[in-house]
C-alpha cells in the first residue's frame, strides 16, 4: 500500500493514501487496519483518502506498524472482505447525504414549486404515512403511525398544507437519524462479536492439530469431542454424539447425531466423539450464529426495558383521548393538532433499545458476550457470586509439576505417556496440561487403550491390554473405583503433592502413579474479588471438585472466606439451588462440563471463554478472555445501564408532557412542539449511545 505520513504524534499517525477508499472496500480496509500490530483505534476518511491510526507508543511499535501498512495490498483487502457477509453500515457520511437530500428536497419544493403543485406533492408524500396508519388500524392497533397520520391529516383538513409538509419533513428527518443511530449501534455489536476467536481440532492424515476455525475450508476434516464446540456446518463421517442444538432450535435437550447426519455451527457436543467433513465457510456460519444470538436477545429483554416499551404502546390511545378532550373543551383545531404531534412511544422504545445495544457492544469490546439485556439487570441486582476454581480463579494454563510413581514397574515417562494418551481426548485445562507436558518431553504415544469414557467431574475410564485403566481425582480412583492405597503411600502422596492438584492413575485396581498439577492463581484475582465486594456482592463463594487442602490454599490467596471442596456436579447444583431458595440473587462463574448444571440454574451463568462449549452454551454470558476484570466491568456496565434506563424514562416523560402542555395551552405551535419533540428524541438517543463509564 502506498502512503505518506501527513502528521505524526507519539502513538498516533495521520497518513494520506494514493487515492480515495471505495465504499465497497471500507469494511475490509477497516478490519485490515484494526488487525495491525499494536493498533488501538482506526478512523478512515474515505473521500479524501486519509487514515488516522492510534497505536501503542514506542519506536519498535511504530516500525512494526509502518512495515505492516506497507504490506497491505489488494489481495489482503479481498481476503478480509470474504471474512464478512454483511456490511457495517450506515456510516456518518451516509447519514449526512440522506439528511442533505431530505433538506434539499424540502426547501426546493418550498421555494420553487407553485402552491398548487407543492400541495399535490405533499398529498402524494402523505400516502406513506396514511398507509402505515391504516395498516396499524387493520391489526387493529392504535400506535405511533396512526398518531402521525392523524396529526398530518389535521393540517390538511384545516387548509394548511405547508404545516403538513413541515410535519412530514420533521418526522422523516427524525426517523432517518433514529434509524441511523439504532442500526449503527446494532452493527457495532455484531462487529465486536466477530472478533471473538474460535479454534477447531483438524485431522491431518494420522495427526491432529489445533487450528483457528477461520482457517477451515470446504472439505476439511475435524474431530469434535465431549464438551467441544462445532464451529462449522458439516456432515458426520464417523462417530456418534449427543449434540446440544439449543442455540439454533431452542430445544433444551440434546439429540443424537451419527454417520451421515448434518451438524451446524453454534452447537456443541455434550457427549461422544464425531468426525465432521466441513461443507461451508466459517465466516458464513459464524455470522449466522452471531446474528441468531442478537435476534434471540430481543426475547430476553430486561424487565425495566420491557416496562418502558409496554408503556410506550399503552400511552398512544391516551394521546387520542387527550386530543378528543381538547377538541370538546377548546373547539380549537390547532390545539387538537398539538395534542397529536407529540408522543412518548418513539423516544421510550428507541432510547431503551440503544442504551442496551450500547451496553452489549461495550461488553463485547471488553470480552463479554451477553445473550440478552435481562442479564444486565439481573447482574446489577445480584448479591452473591460463586466461582469454580480450575480455569476460573486459577490459570487456564495449569502445568504438570510432579510425577510420582507408586508401582515401581512404571517409570515417570511411562506414566506421563499413558496419562496423556487418555487425557488428549478431553478439553479440560488439567487434561491439556498433561498432554502439553508429554509433548514438551517429546513422548510420542500410540493408542494402546480401548475407547475412553469420560465420567463428568470424576475422571476417565478405559481399558489397557484387557485391564481397566482409570485416571482422575482421589475421590474417583480411591473411593468410587475402590483402588486400595496403603497408609505409607497415602502419607507420601500427601507430602509430595502439598499445594498441587493430584491426578491418580490406576490399572486393574492398582495405583501406578500420581501426577501433580500446579494451578497458580490468575493475576490480580485478589484485587478483582475485593472490587466485586466493593461493588455490592455480599457473598463470594468458591466451589471445587479438588481436595480440601488445595481449595483452602487457593481460597486464602484469592481473599475468599467461603469455599466448598470435593464437590460433584450435582452437589454444585444443589448448593446453588439452596442459596436461591434462601432468596439470594446468584451469579455463577465456571468453565467446565461439570459446571454446566450450576451455570444453567444460577440467575446469571457466566462461562469462561477458554472453557468447554457446553458451559458456554448453557451460560447467559461468556468471557472471551480469562481475566476476572471483565466481570468487574460487567457489573459496572450493568449498574450504569439500569441508571440510564430509569433516567431516560423520567426525562422523556417530563419533556414530552411539558411539550403537550405547551401545545394545548397555545404557548407553542404544533410545528414548534413537533420540532422540539423530534430533536429531544434524537438527543436522548445520542446520549443513550454514549459509552458507559
N, C-alpha and C positions, 0 to 999 in steps of 0.2 A: 504494500500500500504506500502510495506517495503522499507525503505530507510535509508541512513546515511548521515549526514551533512559533506561534504568534506571541504568546505570553507565557511566562513561567514564574511560579512561586513555589516555595517548599511544599511538596505534597500536592501540587496542582499544575496541570498543563492545559493550555488552550492551543489547539492545533488547527490548521487550515488544510483541508483536503484538496485534491486536484480538481474536484468538481462537486456538484450538488449530490445529495444522497437520494436516490429514487425512493418513492414511497413504499414500493414493494420490498425494498431491502432494509427498511428501518428496524423491524423487529429482529431480523437476523443479525444486522450490524450491531444493534444494541446488546444482544446476547454475547456476540463475539468479544466486544469490548469489555463487558462485565466479567467475562471469564479470564481476562488478562491477569498476569501476576501482580498481586498487591493492590488491585483496583478496588476502590471503595464505593465510588459513585461515578456515573457517566451521564452526561447531558448532550444530546445531539441537536444541532441546529441545521436541519436538512436543506433548507432553501439557500443558505449561504455557505454550505459545505464546511461547517465548523463543528468542533467537538471539544467539550470541557471534560477533562478526566481528573478525578480526585483519587490519589493513591497514598499508600503508606510512605511517609517521607524517608529519604535515605538515598545516598548515591547509588548503591547497588540496586535498590528497588527501581530507581529511575532508569538505570541502564537496562535492567531486565524488561521493563515496560516498553521502552523505545525499541528494543530488539523484537518484542512481541508485535508491536504495531507495524513494524516493517515487514513482518512475516505474513500479515493478513493479505489474502488475495481473493479472487472471485470464487475459487473452489471452497475456501473457508466459509464465505457467506452462503454459498449454496448448501453446504453441509448443515450449517446452523438453521437455514430455512426449512430443511427437511425434518428437523427435530420437532417442529411445531405444525399443527394442523389448523391453527386459528391465529388471527392477527390481534395484536394488542392495540385495539382502537376503542374509542376515538381519542385523538391527541388534541392538545391545545390549539394547534393551527387549524385542525378540522372544526373545532368549536368556533373559532374566530371567523372562519369562512362561512359557516352556517348562519352565524349572527349577522355578518355583513350582508348576506343575501336577504335575510329577513328584513333588516333595517332599510336596505336599499330599495327593496320592492315596496315597502310600506310608504316611504317618503316619495318615491317616484310616482306612485298612484295618487298620493295626496296632492302633489304639486302639479302634475302634468295631465292627469285624466280629467275630462269634464265630469261634473257631478253625476249626471245620469249613468254614464259608463262606470264610474267609480262605485256607484250604488249597486249596479248589476254585478260587478266584480266582487263586492263584499257579500252579496247574497250567494254567489257561486262558492266563495270560500266558506260560507256558513254551513254548506251541506255536510262537511266533515263533522262539525260539532253536532249538527242535527242528527245525523245517522248514529253517532256514538250515543247520544241521549236516548234515541228511540230503541237502540239495541239494549240498553240498560233497562228501559221500561218494559220491554218484552220478556225480561227474565222471570218475574218482574223485580226491579230493584231501583231504589232511589239512591243515587250516588253522585259523585262529583261531575261526570259527564252530563247528567240530567241538569245539575245545578248550573253548569257553564252554558249549556244550550238555552236554558230558560233566561238567564241573565242577558245574553246576547239578543234573544228574541224580544225582550222587553225594550231594548234600544230601537229595534226595527219598528215595533208596534207604536212607539212614541214619535216616529218620524225622525229619528236621529241616527242615520246610517254611519256618520262619522264616528260616533261613540261606539257603535257596534264594531266597526273596523278596528278602532283603537283597542277595544277589549280583546278581539281575536288576536291582534298583534302581540299584546302583552301576555296572553295565555300561551301563544306559540313560543314566544321568547323564553318565558319561564319554563315551559315544558322541555325546550331544547337544552337549557342549562341544567335542569334537574336530571334529564336523561343522561347527559354527558357525565355528570358527577356520579350517578349510580353505576353506569357501565364501566367508567374508569376505575371505580373502587373494586368492582367485581373482577375486572380483568387483572388488576394488580394482585388480587388474591390468587387467581389462577397462576399468574406468572411466578409468584413466590413459591407456590406449592410444587411447581415443575422442577425446582432446584433441589428437592429432597432426593438424595441418592438412593439407589437400589442395586442389589447385586444378585447374581444367579450362579448356580453350580453347573458349568458347561462340561460336556463329555468330549474329550479329545482322544479318540481311539480307546485305549485302555486306561487313560488317565482322566482325572477330574480336576478342574481348576475353577477358582472363584473369579468371575469377570463382572464388569459393570453391565447391568441389564441393557443399557443403551447400546452396547456393542453387539447384541444378539441380532441375527439376521434370519430371514425365512429359510427353513431347512436345518437350522442348528438343533442339536440335541442337548437337553438339560435334564437334570435329575432334581426332584423336589421330595423332601422327606418330612417326617413329623415336625410340626412347628414352623415350617418354612413357607415363604410366600410363593405364589405363582405369579410371576411378573409379566407374562406374555400370554397371548391366546395361542393354543396349540392342540395337538391330538396326542393322546397317550399311546405310546408304542409298546410299553410293557409295564407291569406292576399293578397294584391296587391300593387305593387310599380312600379315606373319608375326607371329603373336601367341604370346607365351610364357604358357602356362597352368599352369605347374608348381605355383603356389601353390594351385590348386584340384584339379588332376588328378594331380599328381606326375610328369607327363611331362617329361622333361628337354629334349626337342626342341620347337621352336616349330611351330605349324601355320598353314597359310594360311587366311585369312578374307577373304571378299569380299562383294559386294552381296547382301543377304538373309540373311546368316549372323548368328546371335546371338553377342554377346560379353559378358563378365562382369567385374564389379568385382574388383579384386585381381590382374588380369592386366596385361600390358604389351606394347606394340608393339616388336618388335625391328627391323623394317624395313618401310617403306612409309607410307602415309597413308590413313586411313579416316574417313568422316563417320558419326557414330553418332546415331540417334534414341533419346533416353532413354525407358525404359519402366518404371522403378521408382525409388523414392526412394533418395537416397544414404544416409540413416540406416539403412535396412534392409540395403543391400549392404555398408556399412562394418562394421556389427555382425557380419554373417555372415563377412566376411573376417577380422575380429579373432578371432571365436570359432574359426574354422578354424585360424588361426595358433596359438592357445592349445592347441587339441586336438592339433594336429600336434607341438607342443613336447613332448608326452608321449613321442613316439617318438624324441626327441633328448635323452635324459637324460644327465646327467654320469655317467661311469664310477663315481665314488665313490657317487653316489646309487643307481645300479643294483646295486652290490655290497651296499649296505645292504638293498635290497629283496629281492635274491636270498637273502641270509642270513635275512631275516625269514621268507621262505617255507620255507626249508630247516630252520629251527630248530624248527618246530611238531612234526614227528614225534619229535624228541628230547624234547619235553615229555612225550609219551605214553610214550616209552621210559623216561624218568625216573620217571614215575608208576607204571609197571609194576614197575620195580626197587624202588621204595619199598614197593609192596604186597607183593612177595615177601619183602622183608627185615623190614619192621616189622609187617605184618599190621594196620596202623592206618589205618582208612578216612579219618580226619581228616587225617593226613599226606599220604595219596594225594590228597585234595581240595586240599590246599595246593599240591601239585605241579602241579595243573591250573589253579589260579586265577591264576597269573602267566604271562604270555607276553611275548616280545620283539617280536613281529611288529608290533602296532599302533603302538607307540612309534617303532620304526625307520622304518616307512613314513610315518607321519604327520609326524614331525619333519623328515625329509628333504624331503618334499613342501612343507611350509610354509616351510622355510628357502629353498627355490628360488623359490617363489611370491613371497616377500617380496623376494628379490633382483631378480626380474623386475619387480615392482611399483615398487621404489625406482629401478631403472634407467629405467623408463618415465617416472617423475616427473623424472628427470634428463635426459630427452630421448633415451633409448636404447630401441629395440625389439629384444629378444633372442629369437631363434626357438627356443631350447632350452637346457636347463641345461648341456648338454655344452660350449657355447661359453664359459660362465663358467670351467669347469675348464681348457679349452684356453687361455683368456686368462690365467689365473693362472700357467700353466706356460710361456707364450711367452717367448722370449728375443730375438726380432728383430721390429722394427716397420718397415713400409715405407709411405711416403706418396707419393701422387700430388701434383703441385704445384697446378695450376689448380683453384680451388674447394675445395681441401682445406687446403693450407697458406696459400694466398692468399685474398683476399676473394672471396666468392661474387658480389660485385657489381663486377667489373672495369670500368674506364672507358676510353672511347676518348680517347687523349691527343693523337694527331697523325694528320694525313692528309698524305701526301707524294705528289704527282702525279709520275709518271715520263714518261708520254705527255702532251705539252703540250696536246693537243686535249681532254683531260679535265680539268675543274675539280674542286676538292676536293668541292664539294657533289654533283657528278655521281657521283664515286667512292663517296661515302658512301651516296647514294640507291640505287645499283645493288647495292652490297655488302649493304645492309640488305634489299633485295628478295630476295637469295639466302639470307641468314642467318636470316630470320624463320621459316624452316621447321624450324629445329632448336633444341633446348633447351639447348645447351651455354652455359656462362656467358659465353664470349667472343662467341658469336653474339648473346646477349642484350645485350651491351654495345654492339655495332654498331647493332642495331635501336633501342635506347634513345637513342643519340646522334642518330639520324635523326629520331626523334620529337621530341626536345628542340629540334631545329632546324626543326621543322615541315616536314620534307622528305617530302611525300606521294609515294608511288610506285604505279604500276600494274604489273601483271605484263607485263614486256616480254621474258620469257625462257620457254623451254620447261620441261618437267618437270625438277625438280632431282634429282640423285643424290648421296647423302651417302656419302662414302668414309671409313670409320671411321679416325680418327686422322690422316687426310690433309687432307681439305677437302671442298669442294662443287664439283660439276661440272654445267653446264647448257649451253644454247645461247642466243645473243643475236643476233637478226637473221641466223640461219643460221650463226653462228660459235660455236666452242666457248668457253664462259666458265668460268673456274675461280677459286676463292678458297681460300686455305689457307696452310699453312706453307711456309717456304722449301724444305724438302726435297721437298714435294709439287709445288710450282709449278716450281721450277728444275730439280730432279734428275729426278723421276718424269715430269713433263709436258714437260721439255726446253725450257722457256722460256729464251731467251737474254738475259743481262744483262751489259752491258759493265763493265769494271773500275771506271770512274769512278762509274757509278751504284751499283755494289756498295759502294764506299767511302763514298759519300754516305749510302746507306741505313744502313750500319753506324754511322756517326757520328750520324745523326738519331735512330736507333732504339735508342741505347745505353740499356740498362736496361728496354726495353719489349719486349713480345711482338709481333713483326710479322706481319701478315696480308698476303699478296701477292695482288693481283687482276690477272688476265691475260685477254685476249680474243684468240682466234685466234693464240695463241702469242706475243703481245706483252704485256709487262708495262705496265699502265696506271697503277698506283698501289700504295702500301703504306700500310696502316693500323696505327698503333702503339697497342697496348693496355697501359695501365698496370694492373698486377696487384699491388697492395701486399699485404704480409704481414698476416695477421689479427692482431688484438690479442692480446698475451700468448702468442704461439706459442712464442717462445724459452723462456719460463718453463715452459710446458707440456711442451716437449721435454725440458728439463732434469729436470722432475719425473718424466717417464716413465723416463728413465735411472736416476734415484734409486730408482724402484720395481722395477728389475731388468732392464730391456731393455738388453742388451749392445750391440746394433747398431741404429742408427737410420739409415734409408736413404731418399733421395728419388729417385723415378723420374719422368721427364717427357718429353713429346714436344717440348718447347720447345728453343730453341737453347742452346748451351753457356754463353754469356755471361750470359744471363738466369738460367739454372739455378744458375750459380755464385753470383750475387748473392743470390738467394733463399735458397739453402742456407746461405750465410755468415750472413745476418741471422737465420735460424732456429736457428743453432747445430748444423747438420747437417754432418758432415765427409765423409760418403759419399754421392755422388749420381751419377746417370747421365742424360745428356740425349739428345735426338734419337731417342727410342725409339718404335717402333711397338707396337701391342698385343701382337703375338706375341713381341716382344723382352722386354716386361714379363713376359709369361707364362713365357718361357724363363728369365728371371732368378730368378723365384720358384721355378721347378722346380729350378734349380741349387742354390739355398740349401736347399731341402727335402732334396735328395739328400745335402747335407753334414750333415744332422741338425738343422738349425735349425727351431725352432717359430715359425711366422711369422704375424704379424698384418698384413693389408694394408688400407690405408685409401684409398678413391678415390671418385669421384663421376660418372664419365662412362661412355659406352658403351665407350670404348676401355680402360677399367679392368676391365670385366666378366670377361674370361678370367682375369686375375691374381687378382681377388677370389674367383672360384669355386675356384681352385687353393689359395689360402692356407689355413692351418689355421683362421684366423678372418678372414673377409672383412667389412669394415665400410664401409658406404656412407654418404656424407653425405646428409642429408635433402633438401637443395636439388638433389641430383644427379638423374640420369635414373632412370626406373622400372626399366630393365633392370639397372642397377647395384644398385638396392635389392632387386630380385627375386633375383639370384644371391647376394647378400651374406647372411651369417649374422646380422649386426647392422646396424641403421640408426640414424644420429644424426638426430633431427628438427631440430636446430639446426646451426649451423656451427662452434661452438666446440669446440676440442680438449680443453677442461677436462672435457668429458663422458667422454673417453677415460681421463683420469686417474681419474675416479670409477668407471668401469667396471673398470679394473684393480684398484682398491682393493676394490670390492664383490666381485669375483671371488675375490681372495685371502681376504677375510673369510668368504665363503661356504664355501670349502674348509676353513678352520679350524673353522667352525661345524659342518659335516657330520661331520668327524673327531671333534670334541669331543662332539657328541651321541651318536655311535656308542659311544665309550668309556664315557660316563656311563650310557647306557641299559643296556649290557651289565653294568656294575658294579652298578648299582642293582637291576636285576631278578634278577641272580644272588644278591645278598645277601638279597633277599626270599624267593627259593626256598629258600635255605639255612636261613633263619629259620623258614619254614613247615614244612619237612621235619623239622627238629630239634625242633619243638614249642615253640620260643621265641615264635612268633607264631601266632595263629589264622588259618585260611584267610580269614575275613572281614576281619581287620585287614590281612593282606598284600594282599588284593584292593583294599581302600580305598587303601592307600599306592601300590599299583601304578597304579591309575587316576589318583590325584592327581599322581603323578610324571609320568605320560604327558601330562597336561594342562599341568603346569608346564614340561616340556621343550618342548611345542608352543608355549606362550606365549612362551617365551624365543626359540624359533626365529623367531617373528613380529616380534621387535624389529627396529628399523631398524639398518642397518649404519652403521658409523662413516664 
